[in-house]
Amino acid sequence: MSAVLSVPNFPFFIGTIDPKVGGDVPEPMTFELNIEPQFGLIRQTVDAAKRDALARVYSLGSMLSTPLGRSELARDRFRAVLDQLTLLLPDGVRGKSMLEVGCGEGDVLNELKIMGAKVSGIEIGPQGRRAAERWRIEIYADPLEECDLPGQLDCIYSLGCLEHIEDLAPFLAACRRHLRPGGLVFHSVPNFASAMKTLRKEDLAHQHINYFTPASATRLLQIEGYTDIGVASNVAGNELFMWGRYSGRQAPAKAAAQDIHAATVELSDFARRLSDSWDAERRFFDATAGAGRSVGIYAGGFISAVVLGQQEYLSFYDGDSSKYGQCWLKGLSPIRDPRTLTANPVDHLVISTVHHYGAITKFLIDIARIPDSIRLHCGFDSVTCN
């Protein structure tokens, strides 16, 4: 079956890297999305070459986002996740047995431990060893499907993990097996409905196998036999929380034909608009570079830089101080503090994360005090002049 969406020369992002060190990062590969028939999920096509590349980057401890709690921006996300989790657990987390799948460096687990929960984690990357040593928490290095956990759990949760799992069915079966009846399952995943609406390209990644919308997240939990199902997005809308309580019964059949059709139509529309968007970006780059104008991109933009072959013309900025001096990808210029734009302005500054456009422009104008000469772009389609 041919892919609904296909992008050649798509960069392999593993998280920001030290430009002096680089890293064993795979070369760009074709990126394809289709509709998976069992759950009706938008899903990346994975072949043997992609599987080998993924195994390599996971062994390096790939981290697509900043660990929760390690920066001011990450702390906001950290708090939102904890608030949602504690709200869903009757009488709070104290005394509850909780397992985090894909726990990374263990910051959330440690906070729950401080709050009185009985916690453990799963992390197949090298971060797990650091988490166990740092927080003195039991961290398993095997996938959940292969773990022999003591007793049944009150809660299994994951934060930015479910989208990475290639074979969802055995993972979901393991969740049911390790949860007590009435136990809570909670997952935080990128909200692909938001990404499709805003054409946010940074949500596309070779490491993201599954792409969730509120409708497909709900359907997945229904198919898995959960009750009290809920979905909610974070304030910015780019993250999706999904949860349900284990009913104690086996998972039923599969997604209905009409759900598969609706997901296919939705993805086809996104593929068309994405192609149009890249055409618009190409025209933008041709016009600015051709006129000798300098271009900076705020919070991302590295995918377009590679796909459109614009690496040498761009500078990159971000509000997350932990990224300063790092590179989005090997060969790109280091990420800079936006306050440096005061002394070294660019002609155009494209804000890649359009869902944060208002907050970012307020910061740039009121706090970073960028010059009035810089033209701010909300993505590549609309322009706001200071």
C-alpha positions in Angstrom: 0.0 0.0 0.0 1.4 3.4 -1.0 1.9 6.0 1.7 -0.6 8.7 2.2 2.2 11.1 3.0 5.8 10.8 1.9 8.8 13.2 2.4 12.2 12.3 0.9 15.4 13.5 2.6 13.8 13.9 6.0 16.3 14.7 8.8 16.9 12.3 11.6 16.4 14.3 14.8 17.6 12.8 18.0 17.5 15.9 20.2 19.9 18.8 20.4 23.6 17.9 20.1 26.9 19.4 21.0 28.4 20.9 17.8 31.9 20.0 19.0 30.9 16.3 19.5 28.3 15.7 16.8 27.1 12.2 17.3 26.4 9.0 15.4 23.2 10.4 13.8 21.7 8.6 10.8 21.6 10.4 7.5 18.2 11.8 6.3 15.8 9.1 5.3 12.4 9.1 3.5 9.6 9.7 6.0 6.1 8.1 5.3 2.8 8.1 7.1 -0.2 5.7 6.5 -3.2 4.5 8.4 -2.7 1.5 10.7 -5.8 -0.8 10.5 -6.1 -2.3 14.0 -6.5 1.0 15.9 -7.1 3.4 13.0 -4.0 5.4 14.0 -1.9 7.6 11.7 1.4 5.6 11.7 4.9 5.9 10.2 6.1 3.2 7.8 9.0 1.4 9.3 11.3 -0.9 7.3 14.5 -2.7 8.3 16.8 0.2 7.6 14.7 2.5 9.7 14.5 -0.1 12.5 18.3 -0.4 12.5 18.7 3.4 12.6 16.2 3.7 15.5 18.0 1.0 17.5 21.2 3.0 17.1 19.9 6.3 18.2 18.1 4.8 21.2 21.3 3.2 22.4 22.8 6.7 22.3 20.1 7.9 24.8 18.2 10.0 22.2 16.0 12.6 23.8 13.7 14.6 21.5 12.6 17.1 24.1 14.2 18.7 27.2 13.8 16.4 30.2 10.9 17.6 32.3 11.9 20.0 35.0 15.4 20.9 33.6 14.5 24.4 32.3 11.9 27.0 32.9 9.8 25.9 29.9 10.1 22.3 30.8 9.1 23.0 34.4 5.7 24.3 33.1 5.1 21.0 31.3 6.3 19.1 34.3 3.7 20.8 36.5 0.9 20.4 34.0 1.6 16.6 33.9 1.7 16.2 37.6 -1.5 18.2 38.1 -3.3 16.1 35.6 -2.0 12.8 37.1 -2.9 13.8 40.7 -6.3 15.0 39.6 -7.2 11.6 38.2 -6.1 9.5 41.1 -8.6 9.2 44.0 -7.3 10.7 47.2 -4.1 11.8 45.5 -0.9 9.8 44.8 0.2 9.0 48.4 0.5 5.2 48.8 -0.3 4.5 45.1 1.9 2.1 43.2 2.9 3.9 40.0 5.1 2.9 37.0 6.4 5.3 34.4 7.2 3.8 31.0 10.0 5.6 29.3 11.0 7.5 32.5 14.1 9.1 31.0 16.1 10.6 33.8 13.4 10.1 36.4 12.5 13.7 37.3 8.7 13.0 37.4 9.2 9.7 39.3 11.2 11.5 42.0 8.6 14.2 42.5 5.9 11.5 42.9 8.1 9.7 45.3 8.4 12.9 47.4 4.6 13.1 47.3 4.4 9.6 48.9 3.8 7.4 45.9 5.5 4.0 45.5 7.3 4.4 42.2 9.3 2.5 39.7 10.2 3.1 36.1 11.1 1.5 32.8 13.8 3.0 30.5 15.7 1.1 27.8 18.1 3.9 27.2 21.2 4.8 29.2 19.2 7.6 31.0 17.6 4.8 33.1 20.9 4.0 34.9 21.5 7.6 35.7 17.9 7.9 37.1 18.3 4.8 39.3 21.6 6.1 40.7 20.5 9.7 41.2 17.0 9.1 42.7 17.5 5.6 44.3 14.4 4.4 42.4 13.9 0.9 40.8 14.4 1.3 37.1 13.9 -1.7 34.7 15.9 -1.7 31.5 13.6 -4.1 29.6 10.5 -3.2 27.7 7.2 -3.5 29.7 6.2 -6.6 27.7 9.3 -8.4 29.1 9.2 -7.2 32.7 8.2 -9.4 35.6 6.8 -6.8 38.0 5.8 -7.6 41.5 2.0 -7.3 42.1 -0.5 -5.2 40.2 -0.3 -1.4 39.9 -2.6 1.5 40.7 -1.3 3.5 37.7 0.8 3.0 34.6 1.7 6.2 32.9 4.0 7.5 30.1 5.1 10.9 29.0 6.2 11.2 25.4 6.6 7.4 25.0 3.5 5.9 23.3 4.3 7.6 20.0 7.7 5.7 19.9 6.4 2.2 20.2 6.4 0.2 17.0 4.3 -2.8 18.1 1.5 -1.3 20.2 -0.6 -4.4 20.7 1.7 -6.4 23.0 2.6 -3.2 24.9 -1.0 -2.4 25.5 -1.7 -6.0 26.5 1.2 -5.7 29.1 -0.4 -2.6 30.5 -3.7 -4.5 31.1 -1.8 -7.4 32.6 0.1 -5.2 35.2 -2.9 -3.0 36.2 -5.3 -3.9 38.9 -9.0 -3.7 38.0 -9.9 0.0 38.2 -6.3 1.0 37.8 -5.4 4.1 35.8 -3.6 4.2 32.5 -2.4 7.7 31.5 -0.4 8.7 28.5 0.9 12.1 27.3 1.6 12.3 23.6 2.0 15.0 20.9 -1.3 16.2 19.8 -1.2 15.6 16.0 -4.6 17.2 15.5 -2.9 20.5 16.5 0.1 19.8 14.4 -2.1 19.1 11.3 -4.1 22.3 11.9 -1.0 24.5 12.3 1.3 22.5 9.9 3.8 22.1 12.7 6.5 20.1 11.1 8.5 19.5 14.2 5.9 17.0 15.4 7.0 14.7 12.5 10.0 12.6 13.5 11.5 9.3 12.5 11.3 8.2 16.1 7.6 8.9 16.3 5.9 5.9 15.0 2.3 6.6 16.1 0.4 9.9 15.7 -2.5 10.6 18.0 -5.6 12.9 17.7 -8.3 13.2 20.4 -10.5 10.9 18.2 -7.9 8.2 17.7 -6.7 8.3 21.3 -10.3 7.8 22.5 -10.8 5.0 20.0 -7.6 3.3 21.1 -8.7 3.2 24.8 -12.2 2.0 23.8 -10.7 -0.8 21.7 -8.5 -1.7 24.7 -11.5 -2.1 27.0 -11.0 0.9 29.3 -13.8 2.9 31.0 -14.0 6.4 32.3 -12.0 7.5 29.2 -10.9 11.0 28.8 -8.7 13.2 26.6 -7.5 16.8 27.1 -4.9 19.0 25.6 -2.4 21.2 27.5 -2.9 25.0 27.4 -0.9 25.4 24.2 -2.7 22.6 22.5 0.4 20.8 21.3 0.3 18.0 23.9 -2.5 15.5 24.4 -3.4 13.7 27.7 -5.3 10.5 27.3 -6.5 8.2 30.2 -8.9 5.4 31.2 -9.5 2.9 33.9 -8.9 -0.8 33.4 -12.2 -2.7 33.3 -10.7 -6.1 33.8 -12.0 -7.4 30.5 -10.1 -8.4 27.4 -9.7 -5.9 24.5 -12.4 -6.2 21.9 -11.9 -6.1 18.1 -10.5 -3.3 15.9 -11.3 0.1 14.4 -14.4 0.3 12.2 -14.1 0.9 8.5 -15.6 4.4 8.7 -12.9 5.4 11.3 -10.2 4.2 8.9 -11.7 6.1 6.1 -12.1 9.3 8.2 -8.4 9.1 9.3 -7.3 8.5 5.7 -9.2 11.6 4.5 -7.7 13.7 7.4 -4.1 12.6 6.7 -4.5 13.1 2.9 -5.7 16.7 3.5 -2.7 17.3 5.8 -0.3 15.9 3.2 -1.7 18.2 0.5 -1.5 21.3 2.8 2.0 20.3 3.9 3.2 20.2 0.3 1.7 23.6 -0.3 3.4 25.0 2.8 6.8 23.8 1.7 6.2 25.4 -1.6 5.5 28.7 0.2 8.6 28.3 2.4 10.7 27.6 -0.7 9.5 30.9 -2.3 10.2 32.7 1.0 13.7 31.4 1.1 14.3 32.2 -2.6 13.1 35.7 -2.1 15.0 36.5 1.1 18.3 34.7 0.2 18.1 36.1 -3.3 17.9 39.6 -1.9 20.7 39.0 0.5 18.4 39.3 3.6 19.3 37.3 6.8 16.8 34.9 8.2 16.5 33.5 11.7 14.1 30.8 13.0 12.8 30.7 16.5 11.9 27.3 18.2 12.5 24.8 15.5 12.6 25.2 11.8 15.4 22.6 11.3 13.2 20.2 9.3 12.4 22.8 6.7 16.1 23.8 6.6 17.2 20.3 5.6 14.2 19.4 3.4 14.5 22.6 1.4 18.4 22.7 1.5 18.7 26.0 3.3 21.1 25.1 6.1 23.8 27.6 5.3 21.5 30.6 5.2 19.8 30.3 8.6 20.4 31.1 12.3 18.4 29.5 15.1 17.0 30.9 18.3 15.0 29.4 21.2 13.6 30.4 24.6 14.9 27.3 26.3 18.3 28.3 27.9 19.3 24.6 28.1 19.6 24.6 24.3 22.0 27.5 23.9 25.2 26.5 22.1 23.6 23.2 21.1 22.6 22.3 17.5 19.3 21.0 16.3 21.1 18.8 13.7 24.7 18.1 12.7 25.8 20.8 10.3 23.4 23.5 11.5 24.5 26.7 13.3 24.2 26.6 17.1 21.0 27.7 18.8 21.3 31.2 20.2 19.8 33.3 23.0 17.2 35.6 21.4 18.5 38.4 23.4 21.6 38.4 21.1 19.3 39.8 18.4 19.5 43.2 20.0 23.2 43.5 19.1 23.1 41.2 16.1 19.7 41.5 14.4 18.4 39.5 11.5 16.1 40.9 8.8 13.4 38.2 9.2 12.6 36.1 12.2 10.3 33.2 11.6 8.5 31.8 14.7 8.2 28.1 14.0 5.9 27.2 17.0 2.9 29.1 15.9 0.8 27.8 18.8 3.1 29.9 21.1 3.3 32.9 18.7 1.6 35.4 21.1 3.7 34.6 24.1 6.9 34.5 22.1 6.3 37.8 20.3 5.5 39.4 23.7 8.8 38.0 25.1 10.8 39.1 22.1 9.4 42.7 22.1 9.0 43.3 25.9 11.9 41.4 27.4 14.4 40.6 24.7 13.8 44.1 23.2 14.6 43.1 19.7 14.9 45.9 17.2 11.9 47.2 15.3 13.7 46.5 12.1 13.2 42.7 12.5 10.1 41.4 10.7 8.4 38.7 12.7 6.7 35.9 10.8 4.0 33.6 12.3 5.2 30.6 10.4 5.9 31.3 6.8 2.4 32.3 5.7 1.6 35.5 7.7 3.8 38.4 8.7 3.4 40.7 11.6 5.4 44.0 11.6 6.6 45.4 14.9 
